[in-house]
Amino acid sequence: MYAIVETGGQQFRVEEGGKVRVNLLPAKVGSEVELNKVLLLGGGSLSVGKPYVEGASVKAEVVDHTLGDKVVVFKKWRRNDSRRTTGHRQQYTVLKIKSITA
């Protein structure tokens, strides 16, 4: 059984026992998180929500908080001898999917 959930403005396909990296969630490592915005349930039978499937949820355990790869932002103004370099590392939460309930 699999589900498509929405969190942080993004959609993820999750399965029981799998891991997924989502935007940072305000939860401690080892705690349990419930994702209620289930858009689709698949497997034996397909169930599509309008916009969400009623009564469906996904329970996950917070495994780790990590940082993504560094993104370098370089800005240059022509003919001014001016330039600026900055960087950014996105914060992520790694979730391990425990159960999917319909």
N, CA, C and O of each residue as an XYZ file, in Angstrom:
408
protein
N       0.846     -1.177      0.000
C       0.000      0.000      0.000
C       0.893      1.242      0.000
O       1.920      1.283      0.678
N       0.493      2.236     -0.758
C       1.236      3.486     -0.799
C       0.258      4.648     -0.710
O      -0.950      4.485     -0.882
N       0.811      5.822     -0.435
C      -0.015      7.021     -0.327
C       0.775      8.201     -0.871
O       2.006      8.199     -0.876
N       0.043      9.202     -1.325
C       0.652     10.470     -1.711
C       0.188     11.502     -0.696
O      -1.007     11.763     -0.564
N       1.145     12.086      0.022
C       0.835     13.043      1.085
C       1.395     14.410      0.711
O       2.314     14.536     -0.099
N       0.810     15.419      1.327
C       1.265     16.794      1.117
C       1.789     17.335      2.435
O       1.112     17.270      3.461
N       2.998     17.868      2.396
C       3.573     18.516      3.566
C       4.571     19.564      3.093
O       5.376     19.307      2.198
N       4.516     20.732      3.692
C       5.428     21.807      3.329
C       5.212     22.317      1.922
O       6.147     22.831      1.308
N       3.989     22.188      1.384
C       3.704     22.653      0.046
C       4.202     21.731     -1.050
O       4.164     22.096     -2.225
N       4.673     20.534     -0.686
C       5.166     19.566     -1.660
C       4.433     18.248     -1.484
O       3.871     17.981     -0.421
N       4.438     17.424     -2.521
C       3.776     16.128     -2.481
C       4.821     15.027     -2.541
O       5.798     15.120     -3.285
N       4.600     13.964     -1.734
C       5.544     12.859     -1.647
C       4.789     11.539     -1.739
O       3.695     11.397     -1.192
N       5.386     10.573     -2.439
C       4.841      9.217     -2.495
C       5.546      8.406     -1.415
O       6.771      8.291     -1.423
N       4.773      7.841     -0.481
C       5.358      7.134      0.653
C       4.803      5.712      0.715
O       3.675      5.447      0.298
N       5.623      4.806      1.246
C       5.239      3.425      1.487
C       5.656      3.063      2.897
O       6.553      3.685      3.468
N       4.999      2.048      3.461
C       5.344      1.614      4.818
C       6.773      1.093      4.837
O       7.178      0.325      3.964
N       7.537      1.523      5.851
C       8.921      1.107      5.994
C       9.908      1.962      5.216
O      11.117      1.821      5.401
N       9.427      2.841      4.356
C      10.312      3.686      3.561
C      10.679      4.968      4.288
O      10.085      5.314      5.309
N      11.665      5.665      3.746
C      12.099      6.939      4.311
C      11.849      8.037      3.304
O      11.922      7.813      2.096
N      11.554      9.227      3.806
C      11.311     10.376      2.947
C      11.918     11.606      3.619
O      11.892     11.736      4.843
N      12.473     12.521      2.787
C      13.090     13.747      3.286
C      12.181     14.911      2.947
O      11.984     15.237      1.776
N      11.619     15.545      3.991
C      10.677     16.652      3.806
C      11.279     17.922      4.386
O      12.308     17.876      5.059
N      10.633     19.061      4.125
C      11.086     20.313      4.725
C      11.020     20.212      6.239
O      10.276     19.395      6.782
N      11.786     21.031      6.908
C      11.942     20.959      8.358
C      10.598     21.010      9.083
O       9.782     21.897      8.835
N      10.381     20.053      9.976
C       9.179     19.996     10.808
C       9.564     20.297     12.252
O      10.652     19.918     12.687
N       8.693     20.971     13.005
C       9.010     21.285     14.404
C       8.744     20.097     15.313
O       7.819     20.134     16.125
N       9.539     19.051     15.189
C       9.389     17.847     16.002
C      10.769     17.350     16.406
O      11.747     17.548     15.685
N      10.839     16.709     17.557
C      12.113     16.206     18.053
C      12.425     14.847     17.437
O      11.524     14.118     17.022
N      13.716     14.515     17.384
C      14.150     13.228     16.854
C      13.605     12.119     17.754
O      13.736     12.183     18.977
N      13.001     11.114     17.149
C      12.421     10.001     17.895
C      10.930     10.150     18.138
O      10.268      9.184     18.516
N      10.391     11.344     17.929
C       8.962     11.543     18.142
C       8.171     11.064     16.924
O       8.733     10.823     15.856
N       6.867     10.933     17.107
C       5.995     10.462     16.039
C       5.200     11.627     15.469
O       4.705     12.476     16.210
N       5.081     11.659     14.142
C       4.376     12.721     13.429
C       3.242     12.083     12.640
O       3.405     11.007     12.064
N       2.091     12.751     12.616
C       0.964     12.258     11.830
C       0.701     13.231     10.685
O       0.507     14.427     10.905
N       0.698     12.707      9.466
C       0.433     13.498      8.275
C      -1.005     13.235      7.842
O      -1.341     12.124      7.432
N      -1.859     14.265      7.934
C      -3.281     14.096      7.656
C      -3.666     14.468      6.235
O      -4.748     14.095      5.782
N      -2.827     15.183      5.526
C      -3.163     15.630      4.174
C      -2.801     14.542      3.167
O      -1.780     14.630      2.485
N      -3.644     13.520      3.080
C      -3.434     12.398      2.171
C      -4.234     12.668      0.906
O      -5.459     12.785      0.959
N      -3.555     12.769     -0.230
C      -4.196     13.083     -1.493
C      -4.690     11.842     -2.218
O      -5.695     11.896     -2.926
N      -3.979     10.703     -2.044
C      -4.314      9.495     -2.775
C      -3.846      8.283     -1.989
O      -2.779      8.308     -1.375
N      -4.640      7.224     -2.008
C      -4.265      5.941     -1.433
C      -4.264      4.919     -2.555
O      -5.234      4.825     -3.308
N      -3.193      4.155     -2.675
C      -3.089      3.166     -3.739
C      -2.691      1.823     -3.181
O      -2.412      1.681     -1.991
N      -2.670      0.847     -4.051
C      -2.351     -0.512     -3.651
C      -3.375     -1.438     -4.267
O      -3.440     -1.557     -5.491
N      -4.183     -2.103     -3.440
C      -5.234     -2.974     -3.950
C      -6.314     -2.189     -4.671
O      -6.687     -2.529     -5.794
N      -6.813     -1.149     -4.040
C      -7.817     -0.296     -4.666
C      -7.346      1.155     -4.590
O      -6.634      1.545     -3.664
N      -7.749      1.927     -5.559
C      -7.319      3.315     -5.645
C      -8.374      4.216     -5.015
O      -9.563      4.086     -5.306
N      -7.934      5.133     -4.150
C      -8.840      6.080     -3.506
C      -8.264      7.479     -3.662
O      -7.187      7.783     -3.150
N      -9.002      8.329     -4.383
C      -8.542      9.683     -4.668
C      -9.360     10.664     -3.844
O     -10.583     10.541     -3.772
N      -8.702     11.637     -3.219
C      -9.381     12.607     -2.378
C      -9.860     13.813     -3.152
O      -9.425     14.066     -4.275
N     -10.773     14.560     -2.528
C     -11.321     15.790     -3.118
C     -11.257     16.913     -2.098
O     -12.317     17.196     -1.539
N     -10.206     17.566     -1.789
C      -8.840     17.337     -2.233
C      -8.107     16.288     -1.401
O      -7.085     15.763     -1.842
N      -8.613     15.970     -0.195
C      -7.952     14.989      0.662
C      -8.868     13.801      0.905
O     -10.092     13.930      0.861
N      -8.270     12.645      1.162
C      -9.028     11.443      1.475
C      -9.485     11.544      2.928
O      -8.662     11.730      3.825
N     -10.784     11.425      3.166
C     -11.322     11.563      4.524
C     -10.948     10.352      5.370
O     -11.053      9.209      4.924
N     -10.515     10.618      6.583
C     -10.179      9.558      7.527
C      -8.835      8.896      7.291
O      -8.464      7.994      8.042
N      -8.104      9.305      6.289
C      -6.804      8.700      6.003
C      -5.694      9.498      6.663
O      -5.759     10.724      6.752
N      -4.674      8.784      7.125
C      -3.520      9.443      7.735
C      -2.293      8.552      7.591
O      -2.395      7.347      7.362
N      -1.151      9.172      7.730
C       0.123      8.469      7.656
C       0.889      8.794      8.923
O       1.074      9.963      9.259
N       1.339      7.756      9.632
C       2.135      7.958     10.842
C       3.591      7.693     10.518
O       3.933      6.695      9.882
N       4.452      8.611     10.970
C       5.877      8.518     10.674
C       6.679      8.874     11.917
O       6.205      9.589     12.800
N       7.901      8.362     11.965
C       8.821      8.647     13.063
C       9.929      9.557     12.547
O      10.461      9.340     11.458
N      10.274     10.571     13.329
C      11.346     11.497     12.956
C      12.677     10.807     13.226
O      12.994     10.462     14.364
N      13.451     10.611     12.156
C      14.732      9.915     12.267
C      15.867     10.899     12.494
O      16.738     10.663     13.331
N      15.862     12.020     11.738
C      17.002     12.931     11.789
C      16.597     14.284     11.215
O      15.636     14.390     10.454
N      17.344     15.309     11.593
C      17.251     16.626     10.975
C      18.579     16.847     10.257
O      19.642     16.779     10.875
N      18.519     17.111      8.946
C      19.737     17.243      8.159
C      19.722     18.542      7.365
O      18.726     19.264      7.328
N      20.856     18.814      6.735
C      20.987     19.959      5.834
C      21.182     19.446      4.420
O      21.831     18.422      4.210
N      20.630     20.146      3.462
C      20.796     19.780      2.059
C      22.122     20.266      1.522
O      22.937     20.828      2.253
N      22.328     20.045      0.236
C      23.548     20.509     -0.424
C      23.570     22.030     -0.477
O      22.526     22.681     -0.506
N      24.770     22.577     -0.489
C      24.910     24.021     -0.538
C      24.585     24.542     -1.928
O      25.046     24.005     -2.936
N      23.784     25.597     -1.963
C      23.447     26.276     -3.207
C      24.168     27.619     -3.179
O      23.960     28.423     -2.269
N      25.018     27.860     -4.180
C      25.782     29.096     -4.249
C      25.007     30.108     -5.088
O      24.586     29.815     -6.207
N      24.828     31.306     -4.526
C      24.142     32.389     -5.218
C      25.185     33.457     -5.526
O      25.783     34.033     -4.617
N      25.395     33.716     -6.805
C      26.402     34.686     -7.233
C      25.708     35.793     -8.005
O      25.030     35.530     -8.999
N      25.875     37.033     -7.553
C      25.278     38.188     -8.224
C      26.402     39.109     -8.682
O      27.354     39.362     -7.944
N      26.280     39.602     -9.898
C      27.292     40.484    -10.458
C      26.600     41.634    -11.172
O      25.661     41.430    -11.942
N      27.068     42.825    -10.912
C      26.569     44.000    -11.603
C      27.607     44.414    -12.626
O      28.749     44.705    -12.269
N      27.232     44.444    -13.872
C      28.195     44.715    -14.928
C      28.648     46.173    -14.907
O      27.902     47.083    -14.545
N      29.883     46.346    -15.306
C      30.527     47.662    -15.414
C      30.631     48.401    -14.083
O      30.913     49.599    -14.073
N      30.415     47.725    -12.974
C      30.503     48.393    -11.674
C      31.590     47.811    -10.783
O      31.845     48.333     -9.698
N      32.230     46.742    -11.226
C      33.215     46.029    -10.412
C      32.600     45.636     -9.063
O      33.252     45.716     -8.022
N      31.343     45.212     -9.106
C      30.634     44.815     -7.894
C      30.106     43.405     -8.054
O      29.557     43.053     -9.097
N      30.271     42.613     -7.036
C      29.743     41.260     -7.039
C      29.524     40.792     -5.611
O      30.143     41.295     -4.674
N      28.642     39.830     -5.464
C      28.321     39.300     -4.138
C      28.106     37.794     -4.261
O      27.423     37.336     -5.177
N      28.681     37.033     -3.349
C      28.494     35.587     -3.313
C      27.909     35.216     -1.958
O      28.468     35.552     -0.914
N      26.783     34.522     -1.986
C      26.186     34.004     -0.762
C      25.831     32.543     -0.983
O      25.832     32.056     -2.113
N      25.531     31.859      0.090
C      25.159     30.450     -0.002
C      23.946     30.158      0.849
O      23.544     30.954      1.698
N      23.366     28.980      0.597
C      22.176     28.576      1.337
C      22.167     27.058      1.458
O      22.472     26.349      0.499
N      21.812     26.560      2.654
C      21.631     25.126      2.856
C      20.257     24.918      3.466
O      19.988     25.376      4.576
N      19.382     24.223      2.736
C      18.016     23.980      3.186
C      18.014     22.956      4.318
O      18.775     21.988      4.292
N      17.152     23.179      5.310
C      17.014     22.240      6.424
C      15.923     21.234      6.097
O      14.854     21.599      5.607
N      16.201     19.966      6.373
C      15.269     18.880      6.087
C      15.040     18.015      7.323
O      15.864     17.981      8.237
N      13.915     17.322      7.332
C      13.605     16.321      8.339
C      13.453     14.983      7.625
O      12.732     14.884      6.633
N      14.129     13.959      8.127
C      14.026     12.616      7.556
C      12.978     11.849      8.349
O      13.079     11.724      9.570
N      11.965     11.336      7.642
C      10.874     10.598      8.280
C      10.918      9.143      7.841
O      11.190      8.844      6.679
N      10.646      8.233      8.788
C      10.481      6.818      8.473
C       9.002      6.500      8.619
O       8.422      6.714      9.683
N       8.384      5.988      7.552
C       6.950      5.757      7.538
C       6.657      4.477      8.317
O       7.197      3.414      8.014
N       5.787      4.599      9.333
C       5.429      3.454     10.161
C       4.145      2.789      9.679
O       4.104      1.568      9.530
N       3.096      3.573      9.432
C       1.835      2.974      9.032
C       1.016      3.945      8.186
O       1.120      5.166      8.308
N       0.204      3.350      7.332
C      -0.744      4.107      6.504
C      -2.132      3.579      6.821
O      -2.414      2.397      6.626
N      -3.001      4.464      7.314
C      -4.357      4.049      7.651
C      -5.347      4.710      6.712
O      -5.232      5.894      6.396
N      -6.336      3.916      6.265
C      -7.339      4.429      5.333
C      -8.568      4.878      6.081
O      -9.529      5.343      5.467
